[in-house]
Amino acid sequence: MKKRNRQWMMLLLSVAIALPTWGLTATESAQASDIQNHWAKDVLTQWQNKGYISGFQDGSLQPDQSVTRSQLAAMINKSFGFTQAGSIAYQDVQPSDWFYHDVAIAKSQGYMEGYKNNTFHPDQKVTRQELAVILTSLKKLKSSSSATRMKDTVHSPSWSKGSIGAVIDNGLMNGDEKGFRPKDTTTRAEAVTVLERSLESSNNTNTSKSNSPTTTYNTAGVYGPASGQQQITGDMQLNSAGSTLRNMVIEGDLLLGAGIGEGDAILDHVTVKGTTTINGGGINSIHLQDSTLNTTVINKKDGNVRVVTTGTTTVQQMILQSGGLLEEKGLTTGSGFTNVVLSNQIPAGSTVSLKGRIDSMDISSSSVLTQLLTGSVDNLAVASGTTDNKISTTTSSSIQSLTLNGVAKVSGNGTIEKAYINVAGTTITPRVNQTTTSAGVTARIEGGMVGGEQVVTNIRKDDNKHQESSTPVVVQQPMQSLDVRNGQAILHLNQPTNELLLSDMEVTATLNGKPYTLTNVIYDSVTGVLQFDPLNLKYAYNKVLEITITPSSPASRLLITTKGNLRINGFTGWISEENSAYVEGMTINFRRGVGVTEGPIAATVTTNEYGDYIATLPPGTYTGELKKEGYIPSYLIATSLADKYNYEQDAIVSRMPTEGKISIVLTWDALPYDEDAHLLGPTPDGYGFHTSTENRQYNYQNQNYVSLDTDNMSSYGPEVITINKRVDGIYTFYVQNYSATANNGEASTLRKSSATVKVYNGAYRLPMKTYHIPVGDGEEPYWHVFDMNVDRDQISFFDQNMLVNKPPISIYHQTPDQGDLDMLDLEREMELISSYSELSYDTKVDEDISLRLSNSINSNINTFVSDIELLPHIVDGHPVGVTDDTYLTTSDTEDTIRLAQYNGSAYAADYNVTLHLSLGGADLEMTVLVKVPTIDTWIEQASVEAQSKINTATAGQDITALQTALNRKNALTSSSTTEEKIAVLEELNHVLISF
């Protein structure tokens, strides 16, 4: 059965586990006296020596004592190395409490939160099912149905059932001959043992969509062999400053966690084949020595982190989601930072600084200052749609090629070789040696206007690109040059190109300075394009192709010599459908930048008969727009690397739905890495389906009704769900942030994912609905996009488009299994019962008191009160008895209680009332906190109501009885008996009802 969240359950689900050491001051090196023969002796001793737990003043560890929420929070924070605290304002957690900081960390890390009434319950004992929920949140496990294997959890509430299954599947918690014991409290020894397993455990398929163990280091040290090479098969996390990873090959991802704080960490001869994420580190930095990293992400909230590459280090792609300093220092054969991307996740006002030679940089952010302190950037592009970006240069920095698709201000005293300006409003103050503007675009360059009706400015300078001397020359027409591409050369001449023939030209070429013969050369006189067979990308990668065209003879109609060159970089990929069928004839328009869907096209390619394509493009990141008749338009993100031929820049596409079908397409940005599409709706037999990555098909009587056609697991999408056969009813579509903590930071929120949902009806190529995710702050894990009503051929939408903390719930039963349906009815029944009730002043003795808010949703549900427990009242931190009298009792009606007598004591009486609900083979229990105020409180409340009625009485209304009752109330003294007070209260209630 799927995990179902309910509002009332959130009070219970918010539990988390952490074991602090309140008042524990014994010497840690001495082994506790009470664990010598304990089953958990080894792990308790290990944790005590690590400082994760401490002993009590008497030297004991009290391993069998129940652990509280605050204690568990402290233990988790210490063992997992969590230090980042968030703001809290719980009524029962004060800054003076020993656990205040640990509770703040627990909330910040997201594994334990408070209750709906703004409390945390720090002293509440943690049950085993609550521990399972906390572990599932802490380890990001996926819920599982394995709880049904345990005799005492088969009917556990849905808020814990999926988590119990998850921890069982992952080997973190187990049962015994008695079962799982979900309602038993967790002992300190059990908590330590389970957390130790969590630290050592591997994240299996319930954690991610790949089987990869996680190695975690939470204390400072040097990890890895002094020589040789250690192979790490899965992911790794480093959470402590002053640590070194050396001589390792990490097959999975590497997280340099927030626990590093402002300290340093070193990677020495480390290769990371997955993604490296940097959440910690200070101004002195993350050092990458002789290491090789693929995609690396910086996401440090304050932006104060420095990443340094030395020796043979190469970082193929660096994505910044926060500010930071990138520095290449003492590189030998390494390429340092090859491709740098400033993502749209970077907060406005951030600063990114660079020192070194960067092959390519793509700015997709807005309102960010990019400082080029020293070195150069070969290709720098600002994406369309971005605003208020500032780029500063120095006399020690230069840009070889600057492409502005978005407005930016470039300042400083550096040098820009070529500037391609495709948007108006740009200002450039550094020296620019060649400027090209799009039609109708003007820009202010070095104090003058270029473009539009203005002249193009060209500055020639010495061969040494860093030489400061230069001679400006103003020309009245575009510069004569040869625009070389892989497969063509475009002539820009003073004379009409349609007057020329190929016989007028002498075409020669070199590849890395050596003669190279172009094959199948033809000339199109209409377009002025010289075409030839493209060079093999693999063979020619990173080599320079130079083409020279000279007049073939003195009689040639070509009047000048023109020359141009191109460094051969790019990537290849494969376009296919979900079933791996290749797609021939798919056109892909590549634009420079991440998520750039409009503006100038850098290259256009078409897939061959096997679905393959080859794109020759300078180093950088590109957005490819995929188009072919009969297919849903989609996008892919591909990267051209400076010194590595990038294979497998693949994409999966989906066909347009045919008549009668409906397709829902989800796309998003780089983060979160994995977003999941969910569709809920009706089935022909009156139940409901839930299609997602866990249940990709819904079939009925051997026919497919709904299918998840495309499931993209690593950024950008698309994910496509298709309704192949319609059933009338309400369909609900939502998106889940599956990899919410992939980078342990705000940048992985749905709100910053730039997600889009498009709905296509039949083969019509334009979407009938488009939704863009709301932006802003917030870490809600679900995006409720829309509800859709299908009524025969009519389709209508109820736009939701909101971020929520709980997934939307279908109005239909999710499965025809009767046991699950009964459990669902019980859970919905519990929604009608408040978890807190305070009896009002008009409550009468020996009358039934219902705990239900409205009528039952199923008349066959059996509900009865199984237990009533009087809770102690706490005064000055000590429990005091309210009275020996009993105020609440069970009644003859199954789901009601009765007031046995008025509370004449000095304190309100709190009761835990346990309700038992059963239907068929399913049963659930819930606890309702019922408060019985003192009779003095009730008299005061009734008198306030009486006085209000007197004050608002209209002319002619008889208020004599009200005033008489109030006078008798005012006549009460401190020596009045309980019987006298009861008489006054009952008189007040009587006249209030009669008035």
VENHU-V895014 format. One record per pair of residues at least 4 apart in sequence whose C-alpha atoms are under 7 Angstrom apart, sorted by the first residue. I is the first residue (numbers start at 1). J is the second residue. Records with the same first field share a line. If there is no record, write none. Layout:
# VENHU-V895014
I = J ; J
This chain:
# VENHU-V895014
1 = 145 ; 820
3 = 158 ; 159 ; 162
4 = 158 ; 159
5 = 9 ; 159 ; 806
6 = 10
8 = 831 ; 835
9 = 13 ; 159
10 = 14
11 = 115 ; 116
13 = 133 ; 159
14 = 112 ; 113 ; 114 ; 115
15 = 112 ; 113 ; 130 ; 134
16 = 69 ; 73 ; 111 ; 112 ; 131 ; 134
17 = 69 ; 72 ; 73 ; 76 ; 131 ; 134
18 = 69 ; 70 ; 71 ; 72 ; 73 ; 74 ; 75 ; 76
19 = 67 ; 70 ; 71 ; 72 ; 73 ; 74 ; 75 ; 76
20 = 70 ; 71 ; 72 ; 73 ; 74 ; 75
21 = 53 ; 54 ; 71
22 = 98
24 = 54 ; 55 ; 56 ; 57
25 = 54 ; 55 ; 56 ; 57
26 = 54 ; 55 ; 56 ; 57 ; 59
28 = 48 ; 49 ; 54 ; 55
29 = 49
31 = 45
32 = 55 ; 59 ; 60 ; 61
33 = 59 ; 60
34 = 60 ; 61 ; 62
35 = 41
36 = 41
37 = 41
40 = 44 ; 189
41 = 45
42 = 46
43 = 47 ; 193
44 = 48 ; 192
45 = 49
46 = 50
47 = 51 ; 52 ; 53
48 = 52 ; 53 ; 54
52 = 75 ; 78 ; 79
53 = 75
55 = 59 ; 60 ; 61
56 = 60 ; 61
63 = 187 ; 188 ; 189
64 = 187 ; 188 ; 189
65 = 187 ; 188
66 = 125 ; 185 ; 186 ; 187 ; 188
67 = 71 ; 72 ; 125 ; 126 ; 186 ; 187 ; 188
68 = 72 ; 122 ; 123 ; 124 ; 125 ; 126
69 = 73 ; 122 ; 123 ; 124 ; 125 ; 126
70 = 74 ; 99 ; 103 ; 122 ; 123
71 = 75
72 = 76
73 = 77 ; 102 ; 103 ; 106
74 = 78 ; 102
75 = 79
76 = 80
77 = 81 ; 82 ; 83 ; 102
78 = 82
80 = 218
81 = 218 ; 239 ; 259
82 = 105 ; 259
83 = 105 ; 259
84 = 105 ; 108 ; 258
85 = 101 ; 104 ; 105 ; 108
86 = 104 ; 105 ; 107 ; 108
87 = 104
88 = 104
90 = 118 ; 119 ; 120
91 = 118 ; 119
92 = 119 ; 120 ; 121
93 = 97 ; 100
94 = 100
95 = 100
99 = 103
100 = 104
101 = 105
102 = 106
103 = 107
104 = 108
105 = 109
106 = 110 ; 111 ; 112
107 = 111 ; 112 ; 113
111 = 134 ; 137 ; 138
112 = 134
114 = 118 ; 119 ; 120
115 = 119 ; 120
125 = 185
126 = 130 ; 131 ; 185 ; 186
127 = 131 ; 182 ; 183 ; 184 ; 185 ; 186
128 = 132 ; 181 ; 182 ; 183 ; 184 ; 185 ; 186
129 = 133 ; 160 ; 164 ; 182 ; 183
130 = 134 ; 160
131 = 135
132 = 136 ; 163 ; 164 ; 167
133 = 137 ; 160 ; 163
134 = 138
135 = 139
136 = 140 ; 141 ; 163 ; 166 ; 167
137 = 141
140 = 207
141 = 166 ; 206 ; 207
142 = 166 ; 206 ; 207
143 = 162 ; 163 ; 165 ; 166
144 = 162 ; 163 ; 165 ; 166
145 = 162 ; 165
146 = 165
147 = 153 ; 154 ; 161 ; 164 ; 165
148 = 153 ; 154
149 = 154
150 = 154 ; 179 ; 180
151 = 179
152 = 179 ; 180 ; 181
153 = 180 ; 182
155 = 922 ; 923
156 = 160 ; 161
157 = 161 ; 924
158 = 162
160 = 164
161 = 165
162 = 166
163 = 167
164 = 168
165 = 169
166 = 170
167 = 171 ; 172 ; 173
168 = 172 ; 173 ; 174
172 = 194 ; 197 ; 198
173 = 194
174 = 180
175 = 179 ; 180
176 = 180
186 = 190 ; 191
187 = 191
188 = 192
189 = 193
190 = 194
191 = 195
192 = 196
193 = 197
194 = 198
195 = 199
196 = 200
197 = 201
199 = 216
200 = 215
201 = 213 ; 214
202 = 212 ; 213 ; 214
203 = 207 ; 208 ; 211 ; 212 ; 213 ; 214
204 = 208 ; 210 ; 211 ; 212 ; 213
205 = 209 ; 210 ; 211
212 = 233 ; 234 ; 235
213 = 234 ; 235
214 = 234 ; 235 ; 236
215 = 235 ; 236 ; 237
216 = 236 ; 237 ; 238
217 = 237 ; 238 ; 239
218 = 238 ; 239 ; 240
219 = 240
220 = 240 ; 241 ; 242 ; 243
221 = 242 ; 243 ; 244
222 = 243 ; 244 ; 245
223 = 244 ; 245 ; 246
224 = 230 ; 245 ; 246 ; 247 ; 248
225 = 229 ; 230 ; 246 ; 247
227 = 247
228 = 247
229 = 247 ; 248
230 = 247 ; 248 ; 249
231 = 248 ; 249 ; 250
232 = 248 ; 249 ; 250 ; 251
233 = 250 ; 251 ; 252
234 = 250 ; 251 ; 252
235 = 250 ; 252 ; 253 ; 254
236 = 253 ; 254 ; 255
237 = 254 ; 255 ; 256 ; 257
238 = 255 ; 256 ; 257
239 = 256 ; 257 ; 258 ; 259 ; 260
240 = 259 ; 260
241 = 260 ; 261 ; 263 ; 264 ; 265
242 = 263 ; 264 ; 265
243 = 265 ; 266
244 = 265 ; 266 ; 267
245 = 266 ; 267 ; 268
246 = 267 ; 268 ; 269 ; 270
247 = 268 ; 269 ; 270
248 = 269 ; 270 ; 271
249 = 270 ; 271 ; 272
250 = 271 ; 272 ; 273
251 = 272 ; 273 ; 274
252 = 273 ; 274
253 = 272 ; 274 ; 275 ; 276
254 = 272 ; 275 ; 276 ; 277
255 = 276 ; 277 ; 278
256 = 277 ; 278 ; 279 ; 280
257 = 278 ; 279 ; 280
258 = 279 ; 280
259 = 280
260 = 280 ; 281
261 = 280 ; 281 ; 282
262 = 280 ; 281 ; 282
263 = 281 ; 282 ; 285
264 = 281 ; 282 ; 284 ; 285 ; 286
265 = 285 ; 286 ; 287
266 = 286 ; 287 ; 288
267 = 287 ; 288 ; 289 ; 291
268 = 288 ; 289 ; 290 ; 291
269 = 289 ; 290 ; 291
270 = 291 ; 292
271 = 291 ; 292 ; 293
272 = 292 ; 293 ; 294
273 = 293 ; 294
274 = 294
275 = 294 ; 295 ; 296
276 = 295 ; 296 ; 297
277 = 296 ; 297 ; 298 ; 743
278 = 297 ; 298 ; 299
279 = 298 ; 299 ; 300
280 = 300
281 = 285 ; 286 ; 305
282 = 304 ; 305 ; 306
283 = 304 ; 305 ; 306
284 = 306
285 = 305 ; 306 ; 307
286 = 306 ; 307 ; 308
287 = 307 ; 308 ; 309
288 = 308 ; 309 ; 310 ; 313
289 = 309 ; 310 ; 311 ; 313
290 = 310 ; 311 ; 312 ; 313
291 = 312 ; 313 ; 314
292 = 313 ; 314 ; 315
293 = 314 ; 315 ; 316
294 = 315 ; 316 ; 317
295 = 316 ; 317 ; 318
296 = 317 ; 318 ; 319
297 = 318 ; 319 ; 320
298 = 319 ; 320 ; 321 ; 322
299 = 320 ; 321 ; 322 ; 745
300 = 322
301 = 322
303 = 322 ; 323 ; 324
304 = 323 ; 324
305 = 324 ; 325
306 = 324 ; 325 ; 326
307 = 325 ; 326 ; 327
308 = 326 ; 327 ; 328 ; 329
309 = 313 ; 327 ; 328 ; 329 ; 336
310 = 328 ; 329 ; 330 ; 331
311 = 330 ; 331 ; 332 ; 333 ; 334
312 = 331 ; 332 ; 333 ; 334
313 = 334 ; 335 ; 336
314 = 334 ; 335 ; 336 ; 337
315 = 336 ; 337 ; 338
316 = 337 ; 338 ; 339 ; 641
317 = 337 ; 338 ; 339 ; 340
318 = 337 ; 339 ; 340 ; 341
319 = 340 ; 341 ; 342 ; 343
320 = 341 ; 342 ; 343 ; 346
321 = 342 ; 343 ; 345 ; 346 ; 747
322 = 346 ; 347 ; 350
323 = 346 ; 350 ; 351 ; 352
324 = 351 ; 352 ; 353
325 = 352 ; 353 ; 354
326 = 353 ; 354 ; 355
327 = 354 ; 355 ; 356
328 = 336 ; 355 ; 356
337 = 358
338 = 358 ; 359 ; 360 ; 641 ; 642
339 = 358 ; 359 ; 360 ; 361 ; 619 ; 620 ; 641
340 = 360 ; 361 ; 362
341 = 361 ; 362 ; 363
342 = 362 ; 363 ; 364 ; 365
343 = 363 ; 364 ; 365
344 = 364 ; 365 ; 366
345 = 365 ; 747 ; 752
346 = 350 ; 365
348 = 366 ; 367 ; 368
349 = 367 ; 368
350 = 368 ; 369
351 = 368 ; 369 ; 370
352 = 369 ; 370 ; 371
353 = 370 ; 371 ; 372 ; 373
354 = 371 ; 372 ; 373
355 = 372 ; 373 ; 374 ; 375
356 = 374 ; 375 ; 376
357 = 375 ; 376 ; 377
358 = 376 ; 377 ; 378
359 = 377 ; 378 ; 379 ; 619 ; 642
360 = 377 ; 378 ; 379 ; 380 ; 619 ; 620
361 = 379 ; 380 ; 381 ; 620
362 = 380 ; 381 ; 382 ; 593 ; 620 ; 621
363 = 381 ; 382 ; 383
364 = 382 ; 383 ; 386 ; 593 ; 594
365 = 386
366 = 386 ; 387 ; 388 ; 389
367 = 387 ; 388 ; 389
368 = 389 ; 390
369 = 389 ; 390 ; 391
370 = 390 ; 391 ; 392
371 = 391 ; 392 ; 393
372 = 392 ; 393 ; 394 ; 397
373 = 393 ; 394 ; 396 ; 397
374 = 396 ; 397
375 = 396 ; 397 ; 398
376 = 397 ; 398 ; 399
377 = 398 ; 399 ; 400
378 = 399 ; 400 ; 401
379 = 400 ; 401 ; 402
380 = 401 ; 402 ; 403
381 = 402 ; 403 ; 404 ; 592 ; 593
382 = 403 ; 404 ; 405 ; 406
383 = 405 ; 406 ; 593 ; 596
384 = 405 ; 406 ; 596 ; 599
385 = 406
386 = 406 ; 407
387 = 406 ; 407 ; 408
388 = 407 ; 408
389 = 408 ; 409
390 = 408 ; 409 ; 410
391 = 409 ; 410 ; 411
392 = 410 ; 411 ; 412
393 = 397 ; 411 ; 412 ; 413 ; 414
394 = 412 ; 413 ; 414
395 = 413 ; 414
396 = 414
397 = 414 ; 415
398 = 414 ; 415 ; 416
399 = 415 ; 416 ; 417
400 = 416 ; 417 ; 418
401 = 416 ; 417 ; 418 ; 419
402 = 418 ; 419 ; 420
403 = 419 ; 420 ; 421
404 = 420 ; 421 ; 422 ; 423
405 = 421 ; 422 ; 423 ; 599
406 = 423
407 = 423 ; 424 ; 425 ; 426
408 = 426 ; 427
409 = 426 ; 427 ; 428
410 = 427 ; 428 ; 429
411 = 428 ; 429 ; 430
412 = 429 ; 430
413 = 430
414 = 430 ; 431
415 = 430 ; 431 ; 432
416 = 430 ; 431 ; 432 ; 433
417 = 432 ; 433 ; 434
418 = 432 ; 433 ; 434 ; 435
419 = 432 ; 434 ; 435 ; 436
420 = 435 ; 436 ; 437
421 = 436 ; 437 ; 438
422 = 437 ; 438 ; 441
423 = 441
424 = 441 ; 442 ; 443
425 = 443
426 = 443 ; 444
427 = 443 ; 444 ; 445
428 = 444 ; 445 ; 446
429 = 445 ; 446 ; 447
430 = 446
431 = 446
432 = 459
433 = 458 ; 459 ; 460
434 = 457 ; 458 ; 459
435 = 456 ; 457 ; 458
437 = 441 ; 451
439 = 452
440 = 451 ; 452
441 = 451 ; 452
442 = 449 ; 450 ; 451 ; 452
443 = 449 ; 450 ; 451
444 = 448 ; 449 ; 450
445 = 449 ; 450
449 = 454
450 = 454 ; 455 ; 456 ; 457
451 = 455 ; 456
455 = 475 ; 476
456 = 475 ; 478
457 = 474 ; 475
458 = 472 ; 473 ; 474
459 = 470 ; 471 ; 472 ; 473
460 = 470 ; 471 ; 472
461 = 469 ; 470 ; 471
462 = 467 ; 470
480 = 492 ; 493
481 = 491 ; 492 ; 562 ; 563 ; 564
482 = 489 ; 490 ; 491 ; 492 ; 562 ; 563 ; 564
483 = 489 ; 490 ; 491 ; 564
484 = 488 ; 489 ; 490 ; 564 ; 565 ; 566
485 = 489 ; 566
486 = 534 ; 535 ; 616
487 = 531 ; 532 ; 533 ; 534
488 = 529 ; 530 ; 531 ; 532
489 = 529 ; 530 ; 531
490 = 528 ; 529 ; 530
491 = 528 ; 529
497 = 525 ; 526 ; 528
498 = 525 ; 526
500 = 504 ; 525 ; 557 ; 558
501 = 523 ; 525
502 = 522 ; 523
503 = 552
504 = 551 ; 552 ; 556 ; 557 ; 558
505 = 549 ; 550 ; 551 ; 552 ; 558
506 = 549 ; 550 ; 551 ; 552
507 = 548 ; 549 ; 550
508 = 547 ; 548 ; 549
509 = 515 ; 516 ; 517 ; 545 ; 546 ; 547 ; 548
510 = 514 ; 515 ; 516 ; 545 ; 546 ; 547
511 = 515 ; 516 ; 543 ; 544 ; 545 ; 546
512 = 543 ; 544 ; 545
518 = 532 ; 533
519 = 532 ; 533
520 = 532 ; 533
521 = 531 ; 532
522 = 530 ; 531 ; 532
523 = 529 ; 530 ; 531
524 = 528 ; 529 ; 530
535 = 540
536 = 540
537 = 541
538 = 645
540 = 568
541 = 568 ; 569 ; 645
542 = 567 ; 568 ; 569 ; 642 ; 643
543 = 567 ; 568
544 = 565 ; 566 ; 567 ; 568
545 = 565 ; 566 ; 567
546 = 564 ; 565 ; 566
547 = 563 ; 564 ; 565
548 = 562 ; 563 ; 564
549 = 561 ; 562 ; 563
550 = 560 ; 561 ; 562
551 = 556 ; 558 ; 559 ; 560 ; 561
552 = 556
568 = 616
569 = 616 ; 617 ; 618 ; 619 ; 640 ; 642
570 = 615 ; 616 ; 617 ; 618 ; 640 ; 641 ; 645
571 = 614 ; 615 ; 616 ; 640 ; 645 ; 646 ; 647 ; 649
572 = 613 ; 614 ; 615 ; 646 ; 647 ; 648 ; 649
573 = 612 ; 613 ; 614 ; 647 ; 648 ; 649 ; 650
574 = 611 ; 612 ; 613 ; 648 ; 649 ; 650 ; 651
575 = 582 ; 583 ; 611 ; 612 ; 650 ; 651 ; 652
576 = 580 ; 581 ; 582 ; 583 ; 611 ; 651 ; 652 ; 653
577 = 581 ; 582 ; 652 ; 653 ; 654
578 = 652 ; 709 ; 710
582 = 610 ; 611
583 = 610 ; 611
584 = 607 ; 608 ; 609 ; 610 ; 611
585 = 606 ; 607 ; 608
586 = 606 ; 607 ; 626 ; 627 ; 628
587 = 605 ; 606 ; 607 ; 626 ; 627 ; 628
588 = 604 ; 605 ; 606 ; 624 ; 625 ; 626 ; 627
589 = 601 ; 603 ; 604 ; 605 ; 624 ; 625 ; 626
590 = 601 ; 602 ; 603 ; 604 ; 622 ; 623 ; 624 ; 625
591 = 596 ; 600 ; 601 ; 602 ; 622 ; 623 ; 624
592 = 596 ; 602 ; 621 ; 622 ; 623
593 = 621 ; 622 ; 623
594 = 621 ; 622 ; 623 ; 637
595 = 623 ; 669
596 = 623
597 = 623
605 = 613 ; 614 ; 615
606 = 613
607 = 611 ; 612 ; 613
608 = 612 ; 613
617 = 640
618 = 640
619 = 640 ; 641 ; 642
620 = 639 ; 640 ; 641
621 = 638 ; 639 ; 640
622 = 637 ; 638 ; 639
623 = 635 ; 636 ; 637 ; 638
624 = 635 ; 636 ; 637
625 = 634 ; 635 ; 636
626 = 633 ; 634 ; 635
627 = 633
630 = 655 ; 656
631 = 654 ; 655 ; 656
632 = 654 ; 655 ; 656
636 = 651 ; 716
638 = 649
640 = 646
641 = 645 ; 646
656 = 763
657 = 661 ; 662 ; 663 ; 761 ; 762 ; 763
658 = 762 ; 763
659 = 762 ; 763
660 = 762
661 = 722 ; 723 ; 724 ; 725 ; 761 ; 762
662 = 722 ; 723 ; 724 ; 760 ; 761 ; 762
663 = 720 ; 721 ; 722 ; 723 ; 759 ; 760 ; 761
664 = 720 ; 721 ; 722 ; 757 ; 758 ; 759 ; 760
665 = 718 ; 719 ; 720 ; 721 ; 757 ; 758 ; 759
666 = 717 ; 718 ; 719 ; 720 ; 756 ; 757 ; 758
667 = 716 ; 717 ; 718 ; 719 ; 755 ; 756 ; 757
668 = 715 ; 716 ; 717 ; 753 ; 754 ; 755 ; 756
669 = 715 ; 716 ; 753 ; 754 ; 755
670 = 715 ; 716
671 = 715 ; 748 ; 753
672 = 715 ; 737 ; 739 ; 740 ; 748 ; 749 ; 750 ; 753
673 = 713 ; 714 ; 715 ; 739
674 = 713 ; 714 ; 715 ; 737 ; 738 ; 739
675 = 735 ; 736 ; 737 ; 738 ; 739
676 = 693 ; 735 ; 736 ; 737 ; 738
677 = 692 ; 719 ; 734 ; 735 ; 736
678 = 690 ; 691 ; 692 ; 733 ; 734 ; 735
679 = 690 ; 691 ; 692 ; 731 ; 732 ; 733 ; 734
680 = 689 ; 690 ; 691 ; 731 ; 732 ; 733 ; 810
681 = 688 ; 689 ; 690 ; 730 ; 731 ; 732 ; 810
682 = 686 ; 687 ; 688 ; 689 ; 727 ; 729 ; 730 ; 812
683 = 687 ; 688 ; 689 ; 727
684 = 727
687 = 812 ; 813 ; 814 ; 815 ; 816
688 = 812 ; 813 ; 814 ; 815
689 = 698 ; 814
690 = 814
691 = 695 ; 696 ; 697 ; 698 ; 707 ; 708
692 = 696 ; 708
693 = 711
696 = 707 ; 708
697 = 706 ; 707 ; 708
698 = 704 ; 705 ; 706 ; 707
699 = 703 ; 704 ; 705
700 = 704
704 = 724
705 = 723 ; 724 ; 725
706 = 722 ; 723 ; 724
707 = 721 ; 722 ; 723
708 = 720 ; 721 ; 722
709 = 720 ; 721 ; 722
710 = 718 ; 719 ; 720
711 = 719 ; 720
712 = 717 ; 718 ; 719
728 = 790 ; 791 ; 792
729 = 789 ; 790 ; 791
730 = 787 ; 788 ; 789 ; 790
731 = 787 ; 788 ; 789
732 = 786 ; 787 ; 788 ; 810
733 = 784 ; 785 ; 786 ; 787
734 = 782 ; 783 ; 784 ; 785
735 = 782 ; 783 ; 784
736 = 781 ; 782 ; 783
737 = 750 ; 781 ; 782
740 = 748 ; 749
741 = 745 ; 748
743 = 748
747 = 752
749 = 753 ; 779
750 = 781
751 = 773 ; 774 ; 775 ; 776 ; 777 ; 778
752 = 775
754 = 773
755 = 772 ; 773
756 = 771 ; 772 ; 773
757 = 770 ; 771 ; 772
758 = 767 ; 769 ; 770 ; 771
759 = 767 ; 768 ; 769 ; 770
760 = 766 ; 767 ; 768
761 = 768
773 = 801
774 = 802
780 = 803 ; 804 ; 805
781 = 804 ; 805
782 = 803 ; 804 ; 805 ; 806 ; 807
783 = 801 ; 802 ; 803 ; 804
784 = 800 ; 801 ; 802 ; 803 ; 804 ; 808
785 = 799 ; 800 ; 801 ; 802
786 = 797 ; 798 ; 799 ; 800 ; 801
787 = 797 ; 798 ; 799
788 = 795 ; 796 ; 797 ; 798
789 = 795 ; 796 ; 797
790 = 794 ; 795 ; 796
791 = 795
813 = 821
817 = 821
818 = 822
819 = 823 ; 921 ; 922
820 = 824
821 = 825
822 = 826 ; 919 ; 920 ; 922
823 = 827 ; 922
824 = 828
825 = 829
826 = 830 ; 917
827 = 831
829 = 856 ; 857
832 = 852 ; 853 ; 854
833 = 851 ; 852 ; 853
835 = 927 ; 928 ; 929
836 = 928 ; 929 ; 930
837 = 929 ; 930 ; 931
838 = 930 ; 931 ; 932
839 = 843 ; 931 ; 932
841 = 938 ; 941 ; 942
842 = 989
844 = 899
845 = 898 ; 899 ; 900 ; 901
846 = 898 ; 899 ; 900
847 = 898 ; 899
848 = 891 ; 896 ; 897 ; 898
849 = 896 ; 897 ; 898
850 = 895 ; 896 ; 897
851 = 896
860 = 919
861 = 917 ; 918 ; 919
862 = 917 ; 918 ; 919
863 = 894 ; 895 ; 915 ; 916 ; 917 ; 918
864 = 894 ; 895 ; 915 ; 916 ; 917
865 = 890 ; 894 ; 895 ; 914 ; 915 ; 916
866 = 914 ; 915 ; 916
867 = 913 ; 914
868 = 911 ; 912 ; 913 ; 914
869 = 911 ; 912 ; 913
870 = 910 ; 911 ; 912
871 = 910 ; 911
872 = 879 ; 880 ; 881 ; 882
873 = 879 ; 880 ; 881 ; 882
874 = 878 ; 879 ; 880
875 = 879 ; 880
882 = 905 ; 907 ; 909
883 = 905
886 = 900
887 = 899 ; 900 ; 901 ; 902 ; 903
888 = 897 ; 898 ; 899 ; 900
889 = 897 ; 898 ; 899 ; 900
890 = 896 ; 897 ; 898
891 = 896 ; 897 ; 898
902 = 935
903 = 933 ; 934 ; 935
904 = 934 ; 935 ; 978
905 = 934
906 = 934
907 = 934
908 = 931 ; 932 ; 933 ; 934
909 = 931 ; 932 ; 933
910 = 929 ; 930 ; 931 ; 932
911 = 929 ; 930 ; 931
912 = 927 ; 928 ; 929 ; 930
913 = 927 ; 928 ; 929 ; 930
914 = 925 ; 926 ; 927 ; 928
915 = 925 ; 926 ; 927
916 = 924 ; 925 ; 926
917 = 923 ; 924 ; 925
918 = 922 ; 923 ; 924
919 = 923
933 = 937 ; 938
934 = 938
935 = 939
936 = 940
937 = 941
938 = 942
939 = 943 ; 985
940 = 944
941 = 945
942 = 946 ; 988 ; 989
943 = 947 ; 966
944 = 948
945 = 949
946 = 950 ; 962 ; 992
947 = 951
948 = 952
949 = 953
950 = 959
953 = 957
959 = 963
960 = 964
961 = 965 ; 991
962 = 966 ; 991
963 = 967
964 = 968
965 = 969 ; 984 ; 987 ; 988
966 = 970
967 = 971
968 = 972 ; 984
969 = 984
972 = 976
976 = 980
977 = 981
978 = 982
979 = 983
980 = 984
981 = 985
982 = 986
983 = 987
984 = 988
985 = 989
986 = 990
987 = 991
988 = 992
989 = 993
990 = 994
991 = 995
